[in-house]
Amino acid sequence: MTIKTLLLLALAAVALFYLAVWIRAILRERAENQPIAPSPTQIAIGAIANFFDTFGIGSFATTTAMWRNLKMIRDEWLPGTLNVGHTLPTVAQAFIFIQTVEVDIRTLLALIVAAVLGMTIGAKYVATWPRRRVQYGMSIALFIAACLFIREIYLTYTQQGTPTSGALALTGGLLVLGFLGNFVLGALMSLGIGLYGPCMIMISLLGMNPKAAFPIMMGSCAFLMPMGSTQYIKQKGYDLRAALGLALGGIPAVLAAVYIVKEMEVKYVRWIVVAVVLYTAISLLRSALKDKREA
C-alpha cells in the first residue's frame, strides 16, 4: 500500500467521522421539527464561493460578504457556519487534487503534517498574539512576496524564454523551510488568517510548480477543518440551513472548477497565484483597518 493511498484513507476516515457527527445533528433538528432545507439562494452562495475557492481565492471572505449583504444569518454564527458548511467541499477538493495533480508524496505529507501540527500545537501560542498586528504583518509580507514572484515571472520570460514548470518536490533545506512555513500558516488559522494565499506564494517561491500548491493547501485544510467543525456542531453554534446550502452547492461547483485548474497551463497558474496573493493581502489589510476602527 502506497503512502498516497494511506493518506487518502486517513482523509476518508476523518471525513466519515465528520459526516456521521453532522448527520446525527441534522436528524436531531428534524426530529424537533426545525426547518433544515436550504433555500436556492443559500445553495447558490455555496456554489459561487467554492467554485472560486478551488482556484485558491478562499471561500470564507466571499461567503461572508454575500451573507452580510443579504443579511442572511446572525453575525455570531458566522465562524461556525463557515467552517461547518465549507468542510465537505474542501475535503472534496483535497481528494481530487491529491489524486490528479502530480506532486512528490513525501513533500505533500510533510507539509500537511506541518499544518496540522501548527494548528494543534502552535495555535495556543499564536492565539495570544495581537490579531491586528499579525494581519498588518502578513499583509505587508504578502505584498512583498507578490512583487518578488512577479519579478521572477518577468525574468523567466525575458531571460529564459518559455517558463519551466518548476519542481514537484522539496528536499534538504527547502523541505525544512516548507515544513516550518506551513507549521506557521497552520497556527495562524486560529487567528482567522487563511492558509491558501500564503501557501501558494510559499510553494512558488520555494521553486515548486505552482500547481503543486493545490493538493498541499487543500490537503492541509481538509485535515484541519473537520476537527474544528465538529465542535461547532456539538455546541449548535451555527446556522444549519446556511451550512447545508454551502455543502450542497459547493461540492458540484468544486467538481466543475477542478477540471479547469487541472488543465490550465502553468504560465496562467503563476498569474492566478499573484492575483490570489494580492487579494489575500488586501483582505487582511482591510480586516486590520476595520478592527482598528471598531476598537
C-alpha positions as CSV (number, residue, x, y, z in Angstrom):
1,M,0.0,0.0,0.0
2,T,1.5,3.4,-1.1
3,I,1.9,6.5,1.1
4,K,-0.7,8.3,-1.1
5,T,-3.2,5.5,-0.5
6,L,-2.7,5.7,3.2
7,L,-3.1,9.5,3.1
8,L,-6.4,9.2,1.2
9,L,-7.6,6.5,3.6
10,A,-6.8,8.8,6.5
11,L,-8.7,11.7,4.9
12,A,-11.7,9.4,4.2
13,A,-11.7,8.3,7.8
14,V,-11.7,11.9,9.0
15,A,-14.4,12.9,6.5
16,L,-16.7,10.0,7.5
17,F,-16.3,10.8,11.2
18,Y,-17.3,14.4,10.5
19,L,-20.2,13.4,8.3
20,A,-21.5,11.0,11.0
21,V,-21.4,13.8,13.6
22,W,-23.2,16.2,11.3
23,I,-25.9,13.7,10.1
24,R,-26.8,12.9,13.7
25,A,-27.2,16.6,14.4
26,I,-29.4,17.1,11.3
27,L,-31.6,14.2,12.3
28,R,-32.0,15.7,15.8
29,E,-33.0,19.0,14.3
30,R,-35.5,17.2,12.0
31,A,-37.0,15.3,15.0
32,E,-37.6,18.6,16.7
33,N,-39.5,19.9,13.6
34,Q,-36.8,22.5,12.9
35,P,-36.5,23.6,9.2
36,I,-33.4,22.1,7.6
37,A,-33.9,22.6,3.8
38,P,-31.6,25.4,2.5
39,S,-33.0,28.0,0.1
40,P,-31.9,28.2,-3.5
41,T,-30.0,31.4,-2.6
42,Q,-28.1,29.6,0.1
43,I,-27.2,26.8,-2.3
44,A,-26.1,29.3,-5.0
45,I,-23.8,31.1,-2.4
46,G,-22.2,27.7,-1.7
47,A,-21.6,27.1,-5.4
48,I,-20.1,30.5,-6.1
49,A,-17.9,30.6,-3.1
50,N,-16.5,27.1,-3.6
51,F,-16.0,27.5,-7.3
52,F,-13.6,30.4,-6.7
53,D,-12.2,28.6,-3.6
54,T,-11.0,25.9,-5.9
55,F,-8.8,28.5,-7.7
56,G,-7.2,29.4,-4.3
57,I,-9.3,32.5,-3.7
58,G,-10.6,31.3,-0.4
59,S,-14.3,30.8,0.5
60,F,-14.7,32.4,3.9
61,A,-14.4,36.1,2.8
62,T,-16.6,35.7,-0.3
63,T,-19.3,33.8,1.6
64,T,-19.3,36.3,4.5
65,A,-19.6,39.2,2.0
66,M,-22.6,37.6,0.3
67,W,-24.3,36.7,3.6
68,R,-23.9,40.1,5.1
69,N,-25.2,41.9,2.0
70,L,-28.2,39.7,2.1
71,K,-28.5,39.8,5.9
72,M,-28.9,36.1,5.8
73,I,-27.5,34.8,9.1
74,R,-26.6,36.3,12.5
75,D,-23.0,37.5,12.9
76,E,-22.3,35.4,15.9
77,W,-23.0,32.3,13.8
78,L,-20.6,33.3,11.0
79,P,-17.5,31.3,12.2
80,G,-19.4,28.1,12.9
81,T,-21.5,28.2,9.7
82,L,-18.4,28.9,7.5
83,N,-16.4,26.0,9.0
84,V,-19.3,23.5,9.1
85,G,-20.6,24.3,5.6
86,H,-17.3,24.5,3.8
87,T,-15.7,21.4,5.3
88,L,-17.1,18.8,2.8
89,P,-16.3,20.9,-0.3
90,T,-12.7,21.3,1.0
91,V,-12.4,17.6,1.6
92,A,-13.7,17.0,-2.0
93,Q,-11.0,19.4,-3.3
94,A,-8.3,17.6,-1.4
95,F,-9.4,14.2,-2.6
96,I,-9.4,15.2,-6.2
97,F,-6.2,17.3,-6.3
98,I,-4.2,14.8,-4.3
99,Q,-5.1,12.2,-6.9
100,T,-4.9,14.3,-10.1
101,V,-2.2,16.9,-9.6
102,E,1.3,15.5,-9.6
103,V,3.4,16.3,-6.5
104,D,6.0,14.4,-4.5
105,I,4.1,12.4,-1.9
106,R,6.7,12.9,0.8
107,T,6.7,16.6,0.3
108,L,2.9,16.6,0.4
109,L,2.7,14.5,3.5
110,A,5.3,16.6,5.3
111,L,3.6,19.9,4.6
112,I,0.1,18.6,5.6
113,V,1.6,17.2,8.9
114,A,3.2,20.6,9.4
115,A,-0.1,22.5,9.1
116,V,-1.9,20.1,11.4
117,L,0.8,20.4,14.0
118,G,0.8,24.1,13.6
119,M,-3.0,24.3,14.4
120,T,-2.8,21.8,17.3
121,I,0.5,22.8,18.9
122,G,1.4,26.3,17.7
123,A,-2.1,27.8,17.8
124,K,-2.2,28.0,21.6
125,Y,0.8,30.4,21.4
126,V,-0.3,32.2,18.3
127,A,-3.8,32.8,19.7
128,T,-2.2,35.2,22.2
129,W,-0.7,37.4,19.5
130,P,-2.4,40.7,18.7
131,R,-4.6,39.8,15.8
132,R,-4.4,43.2,14.2
133,R,-0.6,43.3,14.2
134,V,-0.4,39.8,12.6
135,Q,-2.9,41.0,9.9
136,Y,-0.7,44.0,9.2
137,G,2.5,41.9,9.1
138,M,1.0,39.2,6.9
139,S,-0.4,41.8,4.5
140,I,2.9,43.5,4.1
141,A,4.7,40.2,3.7
142,L,2.3,39.0,1.0
143,F,2.6,42.3,-0.9
144,I,6.4,41.9,-0.9
145,A,6.2,38.2,-1.8
146,A,3.8,39.0,-4.7
147,C,6.3,41.6,-6.0
148,L,9.1,39.1,-5.8
149,F,7.1,36.5,-7.6
150,I,6.1,39.0,-10.4
151,R,9.8,39.7,-10.8
152,E,10.5,36.0,-11.0
153,I,7.9,35.6,-13.8
154,Y,9.3,38.6,-15.6
155,L,12.9,37.3,-15.5
156,T,11.6,33.9,-16.7
157,Y,10.0,35.3,-19.8
158,T,12.7,37.9,-20.7
159,Q,15.8,35.8,-20.0
160,Q,14.9,32.2,-20.3
161,G,12.1,32.2,-22.9
162,T,9.3,29.6,-22.1
163,P,8.9,29.3,-18.3
164,T,9.7,26.0,-16.7
165,S,7.1,24.1,-14.8
166,G,9.0,24.0,-11.5
167,A,10.0,21.2,-9.2
168,L,7.5,18.7,-7.8
169,A,9.4,18.0,-4.6
170,L,11.3,19.8,-1.8
171,T,14.5,18.3,-0.4
172,G,17.0,19.2,2.2
173,G,16.9,22.8,3.4
174,L,14.0,23.7,1.2
175,L,11.9,21.0,2.7
176,V,12.7,22.2,6.2
177,L,11.7,25.8,5.2
178,G,8.5,24.5,3.7
179,F,7.7,22.5,6.8
180,L,8.3,25.5,9.1
181,G,6.4,27.8,6.8
182,N,3.3,25.5,6.7
183,F,3.6,25.0,10.5
184,V,3.3,28.8,11.0
185,L,0.4,29.0,8.5
186,G,-1.5,26.3,10.2
187,A,-1.1,28.1,13.6
188,L,-2.2,31.4,12.1
189,M,-5.5,29.9,11.0
190,S,-6.6,30.2,14.7
191,L,-6.5,34.0,14.1
192,G,-8.7,33.7,11.1
193,I,-5.8,34.1,8.6
194,G,-6.5,31.8,5.7
195,L,-3.8,29.3,4.5
196,Y,-4.5,29.3,0.8
197,G,-2.9,32.5,-0.4
198,P,0.2,32.4,1.8
199,C,0.8,28.7,1.0
200,M,0.5,29.3,-2.8
201,I,3.2,32.0,-2.7
202,M,5.4,30.0,-0.4
203,I,5.3,27.0,-2.6
204,S,6.1,29.1,-5.7
205,L,9.0,31.0,-4.1
206,L,10.5,27.7,-3.0
207,G,10.8,26.8,-6.7
208,M,8.0,24.3,-7.0
209,N,5.4,24.1,-9.7
210,P,2.6,26.4,-8.6
211,K,0.1,23.7,-9.3
212,A,1.7,21.6,-6.5
213,A,0.3,24.2,-4.0
214,F,-3.3,23.0,-4.7
215,P,-3.1,19.5,-3.2
216,I,-0.8,20.8,-0.4
217,M,-3.0,23.7,0.8
218,M,-6.3,21.8,0.3
219,G,-5.0,18.7,1.9
220,S,-3.9,20.7,4.9
221,C,-7.2,22.4,5.3
222,A,-9.2,19.1,4.7
223,F,-7.5,17.6,7.8
224,L,-7.8,20.7,9.9
225,M,-11.4,21.8,9.3
226,P,-13.4,18.6,10.3
227,M,-12.0,18.6,13.8
228,G,-12.9,22.2,14.4
229,S,-16.3,22.0,12.7
230,T,-17.4,19.1,14.9
231,Q,-17.1,21.4,17.9
232,Y,-19.4,24.0,16.3
233,I,-21.9,21.2,15.5
234,K,-21.9,19.9,19.1
235,Q,-22.3,23.4,20.5
236,K,-25.0,24.3,18.0
237,G,-23.0,27.4,17.2
238,Y,-24.0,27.7,13.5
239,D,-26.9,28.1,11.1
240,L,-27.8,24.6,9.8
241,R,-29.7,25.6,6.7
242,A,-27.0,28.0,5.5
243,A,-24.3,25.4,6.2
244,L,-26.2,22.8,4.2
245,G,-26.5,25.3,1.4
246,L,-22.8,25.7,1.3
247,A,-22.2,21.9,1.2
248,L,-24.9,21.1,-1.4
249,G,-23.9,23.9,-3.7
250,G,-20.2,23.7,-3.0
251,I,-19.4,20.1,-3.9
252,P,-20.7,20.2,-7.5
253,A,-19.0,23.6,-8.0
254,V,-15.7,22.1,-6.9
255,L,-16.0,19.3,-9.4
256,A,-16.6,21.8,-12.2
257,A,-13.7,24.1,-11.2
258,V,-11.2,21.3,-10.7
259,Y,-11.2,20.4,-14.4
260,I,-10.4,24.0,-15.3
261,V,-7.5,24.2,-12.8
262,K,-6.1,20.8,-13.7
263,E,-6.0,21.5,-17.4
264,M,-4.7,25.1,-17.1
265,E,-1.1,25.8,-18.3
266,V,1.5,26.6,-15.7
267,K,2.0,30.2,-17.0
268,Y,-1.6,31.0,-16.3
269,V,-1.5,29.4,-12.9
270,R,1.5,31.6,-12.0
271,W,-0.6,34.7,-12.6
272,I,-3.5,33.2,-10.6
273,V,-1.1,32.8,-7.7
274,V,-0.2,36.6,-7.9
275,A,-3.9,37.5,-8.1
276,V,-4.8,35.3,-5.1
277,V,-1.9,36.6,-3.0
278,L,-2.7,40.3,-3.7
279,Y,-6.4,39.6,-3.0
280,T,-5.4,37.9,0.3
281,A,-3.1,40.8,1.3
282,I,-5.8,43.4,0.6
283,S,-8.4,41.4,2.5
284,L,-6.0,41.2,5.6
285,L,-5.3,44.9,5.4
286,R,-9.0,45.8,5.2
287,S,-9.8,43.5,8.2
288,A,-7.0,45.0,10.2
289,L,-8.2,48.6,9.5
290,K,-11.8,47.5,10.3
291,D,-10.7,46.0,13.6
292,K,-8.9,49.3,14.4
293,R,-12.0,51.4,13.7
294,E,-14.2,49.1,15.8
295,A,-11.6,49.2,18.6
